[in-house]
Structures are given as structure tokens and as C-alpha cells.
Amino acid sequence: MASTSNIGIDERDRELYKALIDEDKERVLKLCKQFEEGPFHVVTIHNDTVLHVATYSKQAHLVLQLLETVSDDQLDKLTFQNKIGNTILHEASTSDGLVEAAKKMLIKAPGLLYKRNQYDVTPLYRSVCYGKIEMFKFLHNEIQKRKHIIGGDVEADSEDHFQQKNKTTILHTAVVIESFDLALLIAKKYEYLINKKDKDEMTALQLLACNSSAFESKGGGWAKRLICSKVAGYWGVPLRQEKWKQNQRYESALTLAKFLIKKDTSWIATKAVEDWNQTKYHTYGGVDPSSFSPEQKIKNNQKQATTPLFLATKFGCVEIVKEILSEYPWAVEYIDHDGCTILHRAIKYREMQILEIVAQMGVPMRRLVRKVDRYNNTILHMDGEKTDDPVVPVVQSPAFQLQDNLLLFERVREICPDYLLNTINMDKKTAQQLFDAENQDLREKAKEWLKRTAENSSLVAILIATVAFAAAYTIPGGPNQSTGLPILLNQPFFVVFTMTDVLSLTFALTSVIIFLRILTSPFRLNDFKQSLPQILMLGLTFPILSVSMMMFAFAATVILMIRHRGQWTKVALYTASFLPVTIFALSYLPLYLSLMKTVNYSLKKVVMIFPRCTGASVLSCAKSFLPKRSRPNQIETPLSTCPPKSQACPNLVEIV
């Protein structure tokens, strides 16, 4: 067979390679006849033969015709491997359109089915790497026809084809490449692969639980749906096809998760619930005489929660959490190597949906809210736990991020038992102290962001006020030279212009005063929870109103100017002014919408203070007459989630 050293010397090689990349089938067949090796002639520096190149370039008809030219004395050359060990069947396994070609290859050389390349990959395994379902089905059926059952053990024979030497199986691979339909097919055919672990000790379900993007909501919010519907009107089918693919991906991932969850029992291997049950409330005599060394603590902190339930909690796969708790409700009581419950992990990674799912379970919540981990951290401590883990996306501004932390701290404080609020952890800190310390840097960043936002917004508001003030003295149509009164004074739209211009000026100046209030704020940590966001929202409301009034003023001016024909230059000028004004309003809209959570927070407080004045349901009104507890009822949490305060242990020792 020709060696790679001859490549590029013979002019025929150049012509043959060019014919292959030009997909000139007739010329390729003609040139192959000029070589002794025919379709097995090497044409690339990677030892690819003509058949290799035709196969990986997916020229199915050419491959079939080349195989027809293979004589009986050349059949042994069909198993030739290139520099990385790929045979022509390896190359064919990357496309569903080459199933017929693969059939012909195996008829002529059945040994191709078992060849491995330098990466220990068989053709069947490679078909999974590329997510080719039809090719996988074909190769799988061929293996079933040819398999040799050793001592009746079918699984032992299957491992040679479905698992690499590094323990990674075809099921792991299908999940990683997000070919969920193929993964479901594999899981149904070979259920024993479901509990197989790869080199990182991860099962297929654990890998799926780490892929939060596969479970992104199909519908999205109202704003997203509105934008998609508008864009679809312009772009048509491509966007609809993309949306359809996204929905299909979601449904496939969810179906696979449901199937795998029914076979998974890793949550059974939990730590004992009685571990680390001595809660400390003071620092005298040390926090814990049997505490771990700093090196051990760092090592333990680096460990990962390896159960699918905890991985799904960490990565925000809410659907997997729901399915696991639906199939195995008692899995909610799982405790990991750090003594953490699902509540600890949900709070640490800011997964509020999962927190609410657990809260709605009622009875288990009574135990989980009392649990402390091996470092004596309560669930309230977890809100102050700092994590540099990339699964916690930081896409918000510092002020909103700090506000979320404060709201979460208040939410968790409401479900945490009173006798645990002042618990001291191994770092000799209460939850409040830990939270304050860990959020100091964020507070400084939020302070600078708010100042910068207020200063820039003030400049914009002053600019708007300047324009509105100038517009009041350059009235449409000009003044009457004899009386000094506006010429268009008696026109209805002149009144509209006057009112909207005055309101625009008023709103702009009001916003400047509000932004000055932010600049003079003491910026205390607790101010970022409600007061500062409310002031900022109010400050941004007035510029938006001011811009809106300015738009009406311009509209009134345009209508007034149309009365005088021949002045279309001014009309066009005023009309063009709508574009930057509209863009200004839209640019502030995302920031304004982010502040709306402050309104929701305030409404909840009003409902708690005035339950009978909210026009709520009869049930809500009835609750207002119930005996009051030592603290207001938990927000959005069933009354049964927390134990009565009378059940607190008199010796202040947690019994879990």
C-alpha cells in the first residue's frame, strides 16, 4: 500500500484529492483505476484512503460504488486504519445517511465491527459520540447477531462494545452530548448501564442533573413570549423551528430523567440523622473540641454532593428535583458528607424554587429546618456562605444581588426556629455575623453602583429638564408681535403641548431631587433590602414619565405644525425626535423591571400587617383571627412547616 511519503509527489494524487473534495464522483472512480490499490490508495497525510475521504465527507453513492470495485483479494484491506486508528466503518458511523454503506462494509469485512481506534472507541461507540440514532440501531443489531455469549453472561460481552477502558459508557456519552433520545433508547435496552459509574464516579443521572440548560423553561416569561412572537412575524419559520427544537430537547431530557430516576437509589446511602446534633450558642471553651483541622475542613469543603438530588439542587434542575421527590418522597431527608440537607444546598446556591418545593412538603420541613451541618451551620448560616462556584451566575448588578441576598436571608429567617437564630458555627459566628461579614465587599460594590447610577441618571434628568424648559419658550407657531400672545393659543393641541411640557419639566426636576436623596444616603446594609431600591425605582419612574410627556409634547407640536403647509422640514425633524426618546425609555426598562421585586416585597408586608384590608379570600381573612405566633407566619410557607416554639428543648440542645 502507498505510504504517506508519496503524497504530493505524483500529479495523479493531486488530481484524485481535488476530485474528492470537489465531489466529482465520475472522475474519482476513473482516477482510482490508475492506482494499483484502487480505492485503498492513501491520499492524505493522515493515512486516509480514498474510501476514508469519501466516507467522512458523506458521499454515500461514491462509497457504495467504490466498495463495488473491491475485489476478493483486497477484502483484507477494508480493515485498514488511518493514523488515529479509524477504519472506514468508524468514519461511516458519524452519519445516519451512510447506513447502507455500513451494511455493505460489514458484508465484505465483518471484522470492522470490533475494531477500536487509538482512543479505544469502536464504530458503535463513535456513532453514540456523534448522536446518530439510526446508525447506532444498525450497529447494535449487527452486534446482537454476531455476539458470543460467554457462560451465558450477556452483560460481560456487551461491556466490550458499550464501555471504554476508562469506565465511560455509551449512556454517559449520550447524556454528555445531550442526545437525550438516544440516551433513553440505550437506557431501555441496557438498564444495567444506568448504575454504571464513569472515572469520576458519576452515573448518567448524575451527569444529567448537572445540565440545567437542558431543563430551561419551554414557555419563558410574558416578555420573552411577546418578543418571540414579534420576531417570528418577521423571520417566520426559522425561529419557529428553533423554538420547536428547544421544546423537543426539553421534553426528551424530562422523559429521560423520569426513566433514570425510577432506577436510581443512590440517595439511600445517607449519613445518620443523629450526626452533629450538638448546637452551640456561645464561644466559651471553644466551638467544638472534636472539630476538624483547617486542612480537613478545606478538604471536606472541596467535596461535591454526588447524589442526583443534590446535584440537581446545586445546578438548578428543578424538574429533576420534583421527579425524585415525587418518586421517592423520603429522599428529601438525605444528608450528605458535610451533614447538609437539601435545604442547606438550595439556600447556598440560591435555588428558591427548590426551597419552596421542600417547604410545601410540610412534615419533613419540621426536621429539616432544625438540622445543622458538621460545621454547626444552620440553614440561616447558608445564606451567608460564600461560594465561588460557577453554578451561581452573577448576571445582576451588585445592588440587586445584595437585595436578593437580603430578601433570602429574611425568607430563611422566617422558617428557621427561634432557638437556632443565635447559633454559633465552628468559625465562632452567628448567621447574622456571617452574613454581614460575607456581604461587606458586595455592599461596597453596590454602594458605588448606586452612586454612579444616581449621578448619571441625574445628568440625564437635568438634560431632559433643560429641553423641556427651552421648549416652553420656543412655542409652536411663535408669538403675536403686537400682543405677545402665542399665535396658536386657541388651538386645542396647544393646550396639550403646554400641559405635557410642564409635566415633563416637573417630573425631570423631581427625579433630580430623588437621585440626590440616594447620593446622601448612609448606605447601611439593610437599606439595600427595600429603601434604596424603592428610591431608585421612584427616581427612574419620573424620568420615564418625563420622557413620555415629552413625547406627547412633540406629538402635539407635529400636529400643530402640519396646519402650515410647506413646513415639512420641521415636521420631519420633530417626527425623527421620537426615535431617540423611545430608545431612551426602552434602555431603562430592564433596570426598571428589576426593581419591581421591591414592589412585591412591599405588598407582602402590607398583606401581613393588614390581612383584613387586602380584599383577599375568605381563608386569608379567617387567618387574621387566628392566635398570633411569636413571629409573623412564614411567607408562602404552610403553617405546618415549622414546629411550635413551645417544642424548643429547654437545655438548648438540638434533637433531630
C-alpha positions in Angstrom: 0.0 0.0 0.0 1.2 3.5 -0.7 2.8 5.4 2.2 2.3 9.0 3.2 5.8 9.8 2.0 4.5 9.6 -1.6 1.6 12.0 -1.0 2.1 15.2 -3.1 4.8 13.8 -5.4 2.6 12.2 -8.1 0.4 14.6 -10.0 -2.3 11.9 -10.0 -2.5 12.2 -6.2 -3.3 15.9 -6.5 -5.9 15.3 -9.1 -7.5 12.5 -7.1 -7.7 14.5 -3.9 -9.1 17.5 -5.8 -11.8 15.3 -7.3 -12.7 14.0 -3.9 -13.1 17.4 -2.3 -15.0 18.6 -5.4 -17.3 15.6 -5.0 -16.7 14.7 -8.7 -17.8 11.1 -8.4 -17.1 10.0 -12.0 -13.6 11.5 -12.0 -12.7 9.8 -8.7 -13.8 6.4 -10.0 -11.7 7.0 -13.2 -8.6 8.1 -11.3 -8.8 5.2 -8.8 -8.3 2.7 -11.7 -4.9 4.3 -12.3 -3.6 3.1 -9.0 -2.8 -0.5 -8.0 -4.5 -0.1 -4.6 -7.6 1.4 -6.2 -10.0 2.8 -3.5 -7.4 1.9 -0.9 -4.9 4.4 -2.2 -3.7 6.8 0.5 -4.5 10.4 -0.4 -3.9 12.4 2.8 -1.1 13.0 5.2 -3.1 11.3 7.9 -3.1 7.9 6.0 -6.7 8.3 4.8 -7.5 6.2 1.8 -9.9 7.2 -0.9 -12.6 5.2 0.9 -11.9 7.1 4.1 -12.2 10.5 2.5 -15.4 9.6 0.6 -16.9 8.2 3.8 -16.1 11.1 6.2 -17.2 13.6 3.5 -20.6 11.7 3.4 -20.6 10.9 -0.3 -22.8 7.9 0.2 -23.2 7.0 -3.5 -19.5 7.2 -4.2 -18.7 5.0 -1.2 -21.1 2.3 -2.5 -19.6 2.4 -5.9 -16.1 2.2 -4.5 -17.0 -0.8 -2.5 -18.3 -2.5 -5.6 -14.8 -2.1 -7.2 -13.2 -4.0 -4.3 -12.0 -7.4 -5.4 -12.0 -10.6 -3.3 -8.2 -10.4 -2.9 -8.5 -6.9 -1.4 -11.0 -7.6 1.3 -8.4 -7.7 4.0 -7.5 -4.1 3.2 -11.0 -3.0 4.2 -9.9 -3.1 7.9 -7.0 -0.6 7.2 -6.7 2.1 9.8 -5.5 5.7 9.4 -3.1 7.4 11.8 -5.6 7.7 14.6 -6.9 4.1 14.1 -10.1 4.9 12.3 -11.4 2.4 9.8 -13.9 3.2 7.1 -16.7 1.9 9.4 -15.5 4.4 12.1 -16.0 7.2 9.5 -19.3 5.8 8.4 -20.6 5.7 12.0 -20.7 9.5 12.1 -23.7 9.8 9.7 -27.1 8.3 9.6 -27.0 8.7 5.8 -24.3 6.0 5.5 -26.2 3.1 7.0 -26.5 1.3 3.6 -22.8 1.8 3.0 -22.1 0.4 6.5 -24.1 -2.7 5.7 -22.0 -3.3 2.6 -18.8 -2.8 4.5 -19.8 -5.4 7.1 -20.8 -7.9 4.4 -17.4 -7.7 2.9 -15.4 -7.3 6.2 -17.3 -8.3 9.4 -14.2 -7.7 11.5 -14.8 -3.9 11.1 -17.4 -4.1 13.7 -14.9 -4.9 16.5 -12.0 -2.6 15.5 -11.0 0.1 18.0 -9.2 3.3 17.2 -6.4 4.8 19.3 -9.0 6.3 21.7 -10.3 2.9 22.5 -13.5 3.6 20.5 -15.5 1.1 18.5 -17.7 2.2 15.5 -20.8 1.7 17.6 -19.4 3.9 20.4 -18.4 6.5 17.8 -22.0 6.6 16.5 -23.1 7.5 20.0 -20.4 10.2 20.3 -22.0 11.8 17.2 -25.6 11.2 18.4 -26.6 9.1 15.3 -29.6 7.1 16.4 -30.2 5.2 13.1 -26.5 4.2 12.8 -26.5 3.1 16.4 -29.6 0.9 15.9 -28.0 -0.7 12.9 -24.6 -1.4 14.5 -26.3 -2.6 17.7 -28.4 -5.1 15.7 -25.2 -6.3 13.9 -23.5 -6.9 17.3 -26.5 -8.8 18.6 -26.3 -11.0 15.5 -22.7 -11.7 16.0 -22.3 -11.7 19.8 -20.7 -14.7 21.6 -22.3 -15.3 24.9 -19.6 -16.4 27.3 -21.0 -18.6 30.0 -24.4 -17.2 29.4 -23.3 -13.7 30.6 -24.7 -11.3 28.0 -23.6 -8.2 30.0 -19.9 -9.2 30.1 -19.9 -9.4 26.3 -21.8 -6.1 26.0 -19.2 -4.2 28.1 -16.6 -4.7 25.4 -18.7 -2.7 23.0 -20.6 -0.3 25.2 -17.9 0.8 27.6 -14.4 2.3 27.3 -11.5 1.2 29.4 -11.8 4.4 31.5 -15.3 3.2 32.5 -17.2 5.7 30.4 -20.3 4.0 28.8 -22.3 4.9 25.8 -25.1 6.1 28.2 -22.7 8.5 29.8 -21.6 9.8 26.4 -25.2 10.2 25.1 -26.1 12.3 28.1 -23.0 14.5 27.9 -23.6 15.3 24.2 -27.2 16.0 25.0 -28.6 13.3 22.7 -31.4 12.5 25.1 -33.5 10.4 22.7 -30.5 8.2 22.1 -29.7 8.0 25.8 -33.3 6.9 26.5 -33.0 4.2 23.8 -29.8 3.0 25.4 -31.1 3.1 28.9 -34.2 1.0 27.9 -32.1 -1.6 26.0 -29.4 -1.9 28.7 -30.7 -1.0 32.1 -27.6 -2.3 33.8 -25.7 0.7 32.3 -27.9 3.1 34.4 -26.0 2.4 37.6 -22.6 2.3 35.9 -20.1 5.0 37.1 -17.5 6.7 35.0 -14.0 7.5 36.0 -15.3 10.4 38.1 -17.8 8.1 39.9 -20.7 9.7 38.1 -23.8 7.9 36.8 -25.8 9.0 33.8 -28.5 10.6 36.1 -25.9 12.5 38.0 -24.5 13.9 34.7 -28.0 14.8 33.6 -28.6 16.5 36.9 -25.7 18.8 36.2 -27.1 20.1 33.0 -29.5 22.8 34.0 -29.7 24.2 30.4 -31.5 21.1 29.3 -34.4 21.9 31.6 -34.9 25.6 30.7 -38.5 26.6 30.7 -40.3 26.0 27.4 -42.6 29.0 27.6 -40.5 31.6 29.4 -41.9 34.8 30.7 -44.5 37.0 29.1 -41.9 39.4 27.9 -39.9 36.6 26.2 -43.0 35.2 24.6 -44.0 38.7 23.3 -40.6 39.3 21.8 -40.5 35.8 20.2 -43.9 36.3 18.7 -43.0 39.7 17.2 -39.7 38.4 15.8 -41.4 35.3 14.4 -43.6 37.6 12.4 -40.6 39.0 10.6 -38.3 35.9 10.5 -41.0 33.3 10.2 -40.2 29.6 10.0 -36.5 29.6 11.2 -37.5 31.0 14.7 -40.4 28.6 15.0 -38.2 25.7 14.1 -35.7 26.8 16.7 -38.4 27.0 19.3 -39.7 23.6 18.3 -36.2 22.1 18.7 -35.9 23.7 22.2 -39.2 22.2 23.2 -38.3 18.8 21.9 -35.0 19.0 23.8 -36.8 19.8 27.0 -39.3 17.0 26.6 -36.6 14.5 25.7 -34.5 15.5 28.7 -37.5 15.3 31.0 -38.6 11.9 29.7 -35.0 10.5 30.1 -34.8 11.9 33.7 -38.1 10.3 34.7 -36.9 6.9 33.4 -33.5 7.1 35.1 -34.9 8.4 38.4 -37.0 5.2 38.7 -33.9 3.1 38.6 -31.7 5.3 40.8 -31.3 4.5 44.5 -28.1 6.4 45.3 -29.9 8.6 47.8 -30.2 5.6 50.2 -26.6 5.8 51.3 -27.2 8.8 53.6 -25.5 9.9 56.8 -27.2 9.3 60.1 -29.6 11.9 61.1 -28.2 12.0 64.6 -24.8 13.1 63.5 -23.5 16.6 64.5 -26.5 17.3 66.7 -24.9 19.5 69.4 -25.9 23.1 68.7 -23.7 25.8 70.3 -24.9 29.2 71.4 -21.7 30.7 72.9 -18.0 30.7 72.3 -16.8 29.9 75.8 -14.4 26.9 75.9 -14.2 26.7 72.1 -16.8 25.9 69.5 -16.2 22.2 69.2 -13.4 20.2 70.9 -13.7 17.4 68.3 -13.7 19.9 65.4 -11.7 19.1 62.3 -8.3 20.7 61.5 -8.3 23.5 58.9 -6.8 21.2 56.3 -9.5 18.7 56.9 -12.2 21.4 56.7 -10.8 22.7 53.4 -10.7 19.1 52.0 -14.2 18.5 53.1 -15.4 21.7 51.5 -14.0 20.7 48.2 -16.1 17.5 48.1 -19.1 17.5 45.8 -22.6 16.4 46.6 -22.7 13.4 44.4 -26.3 12.2 44.6 -28.6 13.2 41.7 -30.9 15.0 44.1 -28.2 17.3 45.5 -26.5 17.8 42.1 -29.9 18.8 40.6 -30.4 21.2 43.6 -26.9 22.7 43.1 -27.3 23.2 39.3 -31.0 24.3 39.5 -32.6 21.4 37.7 -36.0 21.9 39.3 -37.7 19.2 37.2 -35.3 16.5 38.3 -35.8 17.5 42.0 -39.6 17.4 41.5 -39.4 13.9 39.9 -37.1 12.5 42.5 -39.2 13.8 45.4 -42.3 12.5 43.6 -40.9 9.0 43.1 -39.1 8.8 46.4 -40.6 11.4 48.9 -38.3 10.1 51.7 -35.2 11.2 49.7 -35.9 14.7 51.0 -34.2 13.6 54.2 -30.9 12.7 52.6 -27.9 14.1 54.4 -24.5 14.5 52.6 -21.0 14.1 53.8 -21.0 17.6 55.3 -24.2 16.9 57.2 -26.1 19.2 54.9 -29.7 18.7 53.8 -31.4 19.7 50.6 -32.4 22.9 52.4 -28.8 23.8 53.1 -27.9 23.3 49.4 -30.9 25.1 48.0 -30.2 28.1 50.1 -26.5 28.1 49.5 -27.0 28.0 45.7 -29.9 30.4 45.8 -32.5 28.0 44.3 -35.6 29.5 45.7 -37.9 27.2 43.7 -36.5 24.2 45.3 -36.7 25.8 48.7 -40.5 26.3 48.1 -40.9 22.7 46.8 -39.5 21.4 50.1 -41.4 23.9 52.2 -44.7 22.6 50.6 -43.9 19.1 51.8 -44.9 20.1 55.3 -43.9 17.4 57.8 -40.3 16.8 56.6 -39.8 20.5 56.8 -40.1 20.3 60.6 -36.9 18.2 60.8 -35.0 19.9 58.0 -35.3 23.4 59.4 -33.7 22.2 62.7 -30.8 20.4 61.1 -27.2 21.8 61.5 -24.3 20.5 59.4 -21.0 19.2 60.7 -19.6 22.7 61.0 -22.6 23.7 63.1 -24.1 25.8 60.3 -27.9 26.2 60.4 -29.9 26.8 57.3 -29.7 30.5 58.1 -25.9 30.4 58.0 -26.0 29.0 54.4 -27.4 32.4 53.2 -24.1 33.9 54.2 -21.9 31.1 52.9 -19.7 32.4 50.2 -19.2 30.3 47.1 -17.0 30.9 44.1 -18.7 28.0 42.3 -19.5 28.9 38.7 -23.0 27.3 39.1 -24.1 30.6 40.8 -24.4 33.0 37.9 -23.7 36.6 38.7 -25.6 38.5 36.0 -27.2 41.2 38.2 -25.8 44.5 39.3 -24.3 44.4 42.8 -27.2 46.3 44.3 -29.8 43.8 43.0 -27.5 40.9 44.0 -27.3 42.2 47.5 -31.0 42.8 47.6 -31.6 39.2 46.7 -29.3 38.1 49.5 -31.1 40.2 52.0 -34.5 39.0 50.9 -33.4 35.4 51.0 -31.9 35.9 54.5 -35.3 37.3 55.7 -37.1 34.4 54.0 -34.9 31.8 55.6 -35.1 33.6 59.0 -38.9 33.2 58.9 -38.7 29.4 58.6 -35.7 28.9 61.0 -36.7 28.1 64.6 -36.1 30.9 67.0 -33.7 28.9 69.2 -31.3 28.5 66.3 -31.1 32.1 65.3 -28.1 32.8 67.5 -26.3 29.5 66.9 -22.5 29.8 66.7 -20.8 27.8 64.0 -17.2 26.5 64.0 -15.9 29.9 62.9 -17.5 31.4 66.0 -20.1 33.4 64.1 -23.8 33.6 64.2 -25.7 33.6 61.0 -26.2 37.4 61.1 -22.5 37.9 61.7 -21.5 35.6 58.9 -24.0 37.3 56.5 -22.8 40.8 57.4 -19.1 39.8 57.0 -19.5 38.0 53.7 -21.6 40.8 52.2 -19.4 43.7 53.1 -17.5 43.7 49.8 -20.8 43.3 47.9 -22.1 46.2 49.9 -19.2 48.5 48.8 -19.7 47.5 45.1 -23.5 48.1 45.4 -22.8 51.5 47.0 -20.6 52.5 44.2 -23.0 51.2 41.6 -25.9 53.1 43.1 -23.9 56.3 43.3 -22.8 56.0 39.7 -26.3 55.2 38.6 -27.8 58.1 40.5 -25.2 60.6 39.2 -25.6 59.5 35.6 -29.4 59.5 35.8 -29.3 62.9 37.4 -27.4 64.2 34.4 -30.0 62.7 32.1 -32.9 64.2 34.1 -31.2 67.6 34.0 -30.8 67.3 30.3 -34.5 66.5 29.9 -35.4 69.4 32.1 -33.3 71.7 30.0 -35.0 70.6 26.8 -38.5 70.9 28.4 -37.6 74.4 29.8 -36.3 75.6 26.4 -39.4 74.2 24.6 -41.7 76.3 26.8 -40.1 79.5 25.4 -40.0 78.3 21.8 -43.7 77.7 21.4 -45.1 76.3 18.2 -46.1 79.0 15.7 -44.3 81.8 17.6 -45.8 84.8 19.5 -48.1 87.5 18.1 -45.8 90.6 17.5 -48.4 93.0 18.6 -49.9 91.3 21.7 -47.1 88.9 22.6 -49.5 86.0 23.0 -48.9 82.7 21.2 -50.5 82.7 17.7 -51.8 79.1 18.2 -53.2 79.8 21.7 -56.7 78.9 20.8 -55.8 75.6 19.2 -56.8 72.5 21.3 -53.4 70.8 20.8 -51.6 73.9 22.1 -53.1 73.2 25.5 -51.9 69.6 25.2 -48.4 70.9 24.3 -48.4 73.2 27.3 -49.6 70.7 29.9 -47.3 67.9 28.7 -44.2 70.2 28.5 -44.9 71.5 32.1 -45.3 67.9 33.4 -42.1 66.8 31.6 -40.2 69.6 33.3 -41.8 68.9 36.7 -41.1 65.1 36.6 -37.5 65.7 35.5 -36.7 68.1 38.3 -38.5 65.8 40.8 -36.2 62.9 39.7 -33.1 65.0 40.3 -34.2 65.6 43.9 -34.8 61.9 44.4 -31.4 61.0 43.0 -29.8 63.5 45.4 -31.5 61.6 48.2 -29.6 58.4 47.1 -26.3 60.3 46.9 -26.8 61.5 50.5 -27.8 58.1 51.9 -25.8 56.4 54.6 -25.9 53.1 52.6 -26.4 50.8 55.6 -26.6 47.1 54.7 -30.3 46.8 55.5 -31.1 49.8 53.3 -30.4 47.8 50.2 -33.3 45.5 51.0 -36.1 47.9 50.5 -35.5 51.6 50.9 -32.7 52.2 48.4 -34.2 50.1 45.7 -37.6 51.9 46.2 -35.9 55.3 46.0 -34.1 54.2 42.8 -37.3 52.8 41.3 -39.1 56.1 42.1 -36.2 58.1 40.7 -36.3 56.1 37.5 -40.1 56.4 37.3 -40.1 60.1 37.0 -37.6 60.3 34.1 -39.7 57.7 32.2 -42.8 59.8 32.9 -40.9 62.9 31.9 -39.8 61.3 28.6 -43.4 60.1 28.0 -44.7 63.6 28.5 -42.1 65.0 26.2 -43.2 62.5 23.5 -46.8 63.8 23.9 -45.5 67.4 23.6 -43.6 66.6 20.4 -46.7 64.8 19.0 -48.9 67.9 19.8 -46.2 70.1 18.1 -46.2 68.0 15.0 -50.0 68.2 14.7 -49.9 71.9 15.2 -47.1 72.4 12.5 -49.0 70.3 9.9 -51.5 73.1 9.8 -49.0 75.2 7.9 -48.2 73.6 4.6 -44.7 73.9 3.2 -43.0 73.4 6.6 -42.4 69.7 6.2 -38.8 70.1 7.2 -39.8 71.0 10.7 -42.4 68.2 10.7 -39.8 65.6 9.7 -37.4 67.0 12.4 -39.9 66.7 15.2 -41.1 63.3 14.0 -37.5 62.0 14.0 -37.2 63.0 17.6 -39.5 60.1 18.6 -36.7 57.6 17.8 -34.1 58.6 20.4 -36.8 59.3 23.0 -38.2 55.8 22.5 -34.8 54.2 22.7 -34.1 56.1 26.0 -37.3 54.7 27.5 -36.6 51.1 26.4 -33.0 51.3 27.6 -34.2 52.0 31.1 -36.9 49.4 31.0 -34.8 46.3 32.1 -33.4 48.2 35.1 -36.9 49.4 36.0 -38.3 45.9 35.8 -35.6 44.5 38.0 -36.7 46.9 40.7 -40.3 45.6 40.6 -39.4 42.9 43.1 -39.3 45.8 45.7 -43.0 46.4 45.0 -43.8 42.8 45.5 -41.9 42.8 48.8 -43.8 45.9 50.0 -47.2 44.3 49.0 -46.4 41.2 51.0 -45.6 43.3 54.0 -48.9 45.1 53.6 -50.7 41.8 53.4 -49.1 40.7 56.6 -49.8 43.9 58.5 -53.4 44.4 57.2 -54.7 41.0 56.3 -58.3 42.1 56.5 -57.9 45.1 54.2 -56.4 43.3 51.2 -59.6 42.1 49.6 -58.1 38.6 49.9 -60.0 35.3 50.0 -62.2 34.3 53.0 -59.4 31.9 54.1 -56.9 34.8 54.3 -59.4 36.8 56.3 -60.0 33.9 58.6 -56.3 33.5 59.3 -56.2 37.1 60.6 -58.4 36.0 63.6 -56.1 33.0 64.5 -53.9 33.3 67.6 -50.7 35.1 66.7 -47.4 33.4 67.0 -44.2 35.0 68.3 -43.3 35.9 64.7 -45.4 36.5 61.6 -46.4 33.5 59.6 -43.9 32.4 57.0 -44.3 33.9 53.6 -45.7 31.4 51.1 -44.9 28.6 53.6 -47.5 26.2 55.1 -48.3 26.7 58.8 -47.1 23.2 59.4 -43.5 23.7 58.2 -42.1 25.0 61.5 -42.6 23.4 64.9 -44.4 25.4 67.6 -41.9 27.4 69.7 -43.1 25.6 72.8 -41.3 22.5 71.4 -37.9 24.0 71.7 -35.6 22.0 74.0 -35.2 23.7 77.4 -31.5 22.9 77.5 -31.0 24.5 74.1 -29.6 21.3 72.6 -30.9 20.4 69.2 -32.6 16.9 68.9 -33.0 16.0 65.3 
